[in-house]
Amino acid sequence: MSGQADELPRATRGGPGTGIAVAVAVLLGALALDPVFAARTWLLPVTMVVAAVGLGGVALRALLDRLVDPAEDDGPWWSGPARLAVPLGQVALVLVVLTVVFTPDRAWAGMLPTLGSLTDLAGLLGDGTAEIREQATPALPLTGLVALTTVFVALIALAVDLLAVPARQPALGGLGLLVLYCVPVSTVTGEVALVSFAAPAAGFAVLLWADQRARLVGNGRGGSGSPMGTGTLPALRTALVALVAGLLLPAFVPTLAEGSLAAGWGGAGTGNGVGTSLDPVAEMAGQLSLPEPIDLLAVDASVADPGYLRSVSLDEYSGDGGWRMSNLDGQSSIAADGPLAPLLDGQSRREVTARVTVLAHDDRFLPLFDSPLSVQVLGSEDEDWRFDPAARTVFGRDETTGGLSYRSTSQQPQPSAAELAAAPQDPGDPMVERYTALPELDPSVVALSDQLTDPAQSPYERVRAVLGLFTDPANGFTYSLSTGPGTTGDDLADFLRLKRGYCEQYAGAMAVLVRAAGVPARVVLGYTPGQVGEDGDRVVTTDDAHAWVEVWFAGLGWIPFDPTPIAADRAVALPWAPRTDEADTSTPDPFTPGGAAPLPAPPAAELDRDDQYVPPLAPQAAPQEQLRPWLLGAAGTLVVLALGALPFLLRRRQRAVRLADGQPGALWEELLATTVDLAVELPRSSTARQLAEQLAPRLVATDSAAVAAVQTLARAQERSVYGPPAARPGPDPALTEALATVRRALLRSSSRGERVRAALWPASTLATAARWAAARAPRRPRPA
Amino acid sequence: MSGVTEGTAELRSDRGVTELRSAPRHGTGQDAAATQPETDADADVAAEGAQLAEAIGRVVQGKPDVVRLALVVLLAEGHLLIEDVPGVGKTTLAKALARTIDGTVRRIQFTPDLLPSDVTGVAVYDQESRAFEFKPGAVFANVVVADEINRASPKTQSALLECMEERQVTVDGVTYELARPFMVVATQNPLEMEGTYPLPEAQRDRFTARVSMGYPDREAELAMLGGRATVDPLTAFAPVVDAARVRALVAAVGRLHVAEPLRQYVVSLVEATRRSPDLRLGASPRAGLQLLRAARATAALAGRDHVLPDDVQAMAVPVLAHRLLLTPDAALARRDAQRVVTDLLATVPVHGGR
């Protein structure tokens, strides 16, 4: 004890334990991202970079300490700049890991980054930023997105490492974990899983514990230095406080719109409210408004009956939310070589080419005839139009269809009923698992499905049975612009009981029943091909918006079915799915020349041709305005910068106030604050003259006059505090001058890094804030 | 000053000595106070303290810290407990201290058969005057050297300890005031424990400070062999100040300014001993009082008109350590009270200082 008290211990940096603790803490913090992603493939690269930062830091610091004796104040001239080598080395390690994982192709030996591989990486990160805006949570772990996440976590690990190890402010490192925690909180809809919350809290506890332990052991008060030593209890307590505060605080904080990684598709559907774009949702209940139709597209197709114009598929059914789109995979664009979505071999097909001129249509999704082979968009970059092969959707990245025109070549499946009937049931097909997923259904729906279908039937028979439910007039389903008022609380069960609705309900209900029967299905949104205008082009209007069903048959792919009783002039002939209500007439064969027999008019009273579905009262009321993520980001950066500059400004102000005061006490306070800022460790139990003595060895090296000056200051401070009131010294310019001398000498005796940190991140201000908080916190009479 | 020399004769062999320079209450004590006012405003404690220290230092060589502490206790009107092995100069220190201030000094060699009345004095019936006459005991002196205090029976120890605290003696209903300055310098031999009644820790609280002499360094011991062999330095010793002057110095010490933050610091220190997990018994309020007094004296000796936390820190170990009781665990861990106090000094923040 006495030996330590005599000499002035240099500020010790955190040991290797702290570095490893940082890595563990950041990893725990990164676990908060778990609910953000749909799969855990992001975890491995993130673990690798965090390990690179943590272990790399430990190794580099150990190496540096071996080269530069840390006990020596005046190392070689390069010892100061050498400290910078640690973060630079960590950045280099992170780059190597990123190269190995993401862009090894053009890297040197597959490991060392080259200009080419770095360019690839930059491109990947660019993709990632676009994917952020396209993905809703839980997001698909697309490569760009994972790369971006990895870089993000690596930056946080670097920041936490810098704060916790050289700057010894691990509590501030908790801010990094807080940032990680904020990601799921601000992006995941609904409740955030406990892991997002508990893991960063545990990480924070790890940080505090490691640091506390390092400090105690460093002071020789660590007792045994065992893992359950003195520091554990405070660390646990702090973590608990953080946990409770984290649980309580959100209740008082205004929340942001949730649900997407960035602004996402938030405003895509109902943005203009006049139906020039589609809302990628199929509700099981609602009401349609019927504005005056607007011409959306002019279509010049190579065939007379081109079929549906397909925009987007909805493949996720949640009982109360209806059908929704899952995340789009935008990793490839329409510029890619080869056919986009070729049909399976041996399938009956016909080729359709079309030239589409966009009139009023303005949507992210490109309406295309199924199944697209190639698309050329005029007036826009091909790279901006991404293609999701699973959804067979072409969508714009920061682009909409407004004012464009495009050409497309498609292959339309034309299966015969015999082909479909022969399609086997293949339970092992991954498509079956993915596209038959359903939440728990209302018992009446399950009962209906069991009654309609039999597992012994072929998939096609089952689909026909379900289709028959909606199309057989005997079953009493009627078209209506609004669904009936339900009583069961389940919109689907209500629709199946009341049998009133429009295309969304018909398509949604059929897809659910088909899935319930064990056959993969999804809902598709798009347009019926419209009416032929005077110039021979088909004109698609808002009234042509439609929803139908696609069913997956092994060996045949996605085949459209349409359960909605729509007007005959809009209906698209699907010979493999004849409507039961048409069955008594000869099914028209559109592909037989002259075979266009007049279709019986559907019940006109119920069937309204205006089958476009713009829910006037969108219940989910997504944020209407397109958020500007970049503006928000810039504003956030400014706020962070302002917050970061706050300690600096506060410290400056405090200094000015104390110097203006000029009392010995104020000047002494300022001197002590300077030592705290420069991480000169002085025991709190020292008296003024002891402190002056303890500072002397440090000062004498740079300015021997400063030793006298600090003693002058100490004596003045003593007299002002302990002296008789009559003899207390007042403000004295000589004292202010002495303070300036000491301060100069102190600064000169510190390394450049210490000076910068003292200016930007003054520990004394933070300590004052902490004391202020501690003084107001309830305290136990006897601290443990 | 031959009288003083005789006055230091051992009590056992000279129990009936009456030659006292400082008489009891009804004697010359009050007169001395009257002739020289104790509120001597221009008492230069530092200068006179330095003279005293220099004079004592000529006898007790190589022990400036111990000499200084003895002076501090004198100026703080306290009592000193010296714990050390025999022959390191405990008695010499006491004698030198007494002689520099030109006061009376009595030495009591404590033995198991020593009676309380030997210490305090006794009223005896005078056949001629047919009245009880008070024969003052050994405590009626400016400096009382209580040698091997742990050898006497607890009853006798208590009698002395009571005098120390009360600074008066009551025999047969008559109260006799003791001389001023009055200082007991007790010695204890920490090694020899057979047949002794060690002072209970609670009793040690009466002593302002405990000090151990320690062996002199090599040069001092050499010098001592050279000088002592021929002449006892005590014989060629002239007093520097008289008792009245000491009273003035004590008064001057009492006038030192003690700032509020310093009082808070003292209280914090004392409280810290009570909270320390190493201690079974912390410091008493009296300990705090005596710590502040000792700090005052230290500050005065340093020539300051105000007390600093440094003074408190300098006095904390000698004033506090002997009053503290370690827990069995701390004792097993071979910690001692001095170490505990040192550690507390390193943790208790100095109020006002920072």
Boltz contact constraints between the chains, C-beta under 6 A:
constraints:
  - contact:
      token1: [A, 5]
      token2: [B, 346]
      max_distance: 6.0
  - contact:
      token1: [A, 672]
      token2: [B, 354]
      max_distance: 6.0
  - contact:
      token1: [A, 684]
      token2: [B, 349]
      max_distance: 6.0
  - contact:
      token1: [A, 685]
      token2: [B, 346]
      max_distance: 6.0
  - contact:
      token1: [A, 685]
      token2: [B, 347]
      max_distance: 6.0
  - contact:
      token1: [A, 685]
      token2: [B, 348]
      max_distance: 6.0
  - contact:
      token1: [A, 685]
      token2: [B, 349]
      max_distance: 6.0
  - contact:
      token1: [A, 687]
      token2: [B, 309]
      max_distance: 6.0
  - contact:
      token1: [A, 687]
      token2: [B, 310]
      max_distance: 6.0
  - contact:
      token1: [A, 687]
      token2: [B, 350]
      max_distance: 6.0
  - contact:
      token1: [A, 687]
      token2: [B, 353]
      max_distance: 6.0
  - contact:
      token1: [A, 688]
      token2: [B, 353]
      max_distance: 6.0
  - contact:
      token1: [A, 718]
      token2: [B, 308]
      max_distance: 6.0
  - contact:
      token1: [A, 721]
      token2: [B, 261]
      max_distance: 6.0
  - contact:
      token1: [A, 721]
      token2: [B, 352]
      max_distance: 6.0
  - contact:
      token1: [A, 722]
      token2: [B, 259]
      max_distance: 6.0
  - contact:
      token1: [A, 722]
      token2: [B, 262]
      max_distance: 6.0
  - contact:
      token1: [A, 722]
      token2: [B, 306]
      max_distance: 6.0
  - contact:
      token1: [A, 722]
      token2: [B, 308]
      max_distance: 6.0
  - contact:
      token1: [A, 723]
      token2: [B, 306]
      max_distance: 6.0
  - contact:
      token1: [A, 724]
      token2: [B, 257]
      max_distance: 6.0
  - contact:
      token1: [A, 724]
      token2: [B, 306]
      max_distance: 6.0
